[in-house]
Amino acid sequence: MITFLAFLYLLTGLAYFYTHKSGYSLLRFMLKQKNISIYLSMELIFLICSSYIVFTIQPLNWIIAILMLLHAIGIVWVIGNPKNFYAMAQESIELDSELIENTIVLTFIGYAALTMFSRIIY
């Protein structure tokens, strides 16, 4: 399951990278307020996968637990205060779109690497 989660992170990062380089931004699509259900669905998939790992594998995998917590915070933030979330997202994209796109790609690839690293440790 840890390998699956790492592959999912890597696939998501590559999807963001490919769409950005081909002229269509998956990030801009995901961060439109009308696509909140798609964004929440993706976050929920990551939350479910990471929760499954944290609650079924012993000893506790701290790296995956932290990633699970980050996804949970993201879901709570979008549901609890969507106007603030989308205002911040739009401001970030308008400020420097190229930097934000690259940061998201590197974040997901970093999550994949951390996930695989946690497999080695635990």
C-alpha positions, 0 to 999 in steps of 0.5 A: 500500500505504501508503494501504491501511495507513492505511485499515486503521488508521483502520478499526480505530480507528473500529471500537473507537470505534463499539463502545465508544459502542454499549455493546459494547467491542471492546477488552475482547473483544480483551484477553480471554486466550481471544481471544489468536489474534484479537489476534495475527491483527490484530497480524500483519496490521499487521506484514505490511502494514508489513513489506511497505512497509518492505522493498519501497519505497525509500528506507526509510520510517522512520515505517512501520519504527517502526510495524512495530517496535511491532507486532513488539514487541507480538507478541513480548510476547504470545507470550513473556509472555502472563500479564504482558500480560493482567494489565497490560491488565486492570489498565489497563481496571479502572483507567479504562476510558473513558480506555483506550478513548479512548486506543486510538482516538486511537492508531489514528487517530494511526497512520493520520495518521502513515502518510499523513504518511509517504507525503507525506515519502517 
